[in-house]
Amino acid sequence: MVIRTYKNKDRDRVIDLWKQCSLISPGNNPVKDIKRKSEDSPDLFFVGESGNGIIATCMAGYDGHRGWIYYLAVKREHRKKGIGSKIIKHAEKALKAMGCPKIDLMVRKSNKNVISFYNKTGYKDDPVVVLSKRLINDDDNDC
């Protein structure tokens, strides 16, 4: 697998992967999420490519205080081969190079397999509650 930054031509294949991995929820419009990321910090949006297909993604962010990981996805048939660990380590290295001291991420409590994966890659449960407030309604799904 080769890890590189996202390109606009990847959009449909990335969204298809996210759908396969059940990463798209009603409040998250992937087209708008990709557009926002591409305008804000495209250098922190990674895809893993093998052959002529995208098999993994990882979107990272850094606000000067904490780093974040979003949209980590690996095609089902490529899981348990170290691909998820490889792409997340790539994102961690990029964030560390920016001076990022800590990475946070959010996982739905019901997603036990993903929580187990993150635990194996060094992420631990922090005693925090995540609160959110939507400022822009992304319910219209144009993907």
Long-range contacts (C-beta under 8 A, 24 or more apart in sequence): 1-48, 1-49, 1-50, 1-55, 1-56, 1-83, 1-86, 1-87, 2-48, 2-49, 2-50, 3-46, 3-47, 3-48, 3-49, 3-56, 3-86, 3-87, 3-90, 4-46, 4-47, 4-49, 5-42, 5-43, 5-45, 5-46, 5-47, 6-34, 6-37, 6-38, 6-42, 6-45, 6-46, 6-47, 6-57, 8-38, 10-47, 10-54, 13-53, 13-54, 14-47, 14-54, 14-57, 15-143, 17-54, 17-55, 17-56, 17-57, 17-73, 17-75, 18-57, 18-71, 18-73, 20-73, 20-75, 20-76, 21-73, 21-74, 21-75, 21-76, 23-71, 23-73, 24-143, 26-139, 27-134, 27-138, 27-139, 28-138, 29-138, 29-139, 29-140, 29-141, 29-142, 29-143, 30-143, 31-142, 31-143, 32-138, 32-142, 33-59, 33-71, 33-138, 43-94, 44-91, 44-94, 44-95, 46-87, 46-90, 46-91, 46-94, 48-74, 48-83, 48-86, 48-87, 50-78, 55-83, 56-83, 56-84, 56-86, 56-87, 57-87, 58-87, 58-88, 58-90, 58-91, 60-91, 60-94, 60-95, 60-103, 62-95, 62-98, 62-100, 66-100, 66-101, 66-102, 66-103, 66-104, 67-92, 67-95, 67-98, 67-100, 67-102, 67-103, 67-104, 68-103, 68-104, 68-105, 69-103, 69-104, 69-105, 70-105, 72-105, 84-117, 84-121, 85-120, 85-121, 88-121, 89-121, 106-130
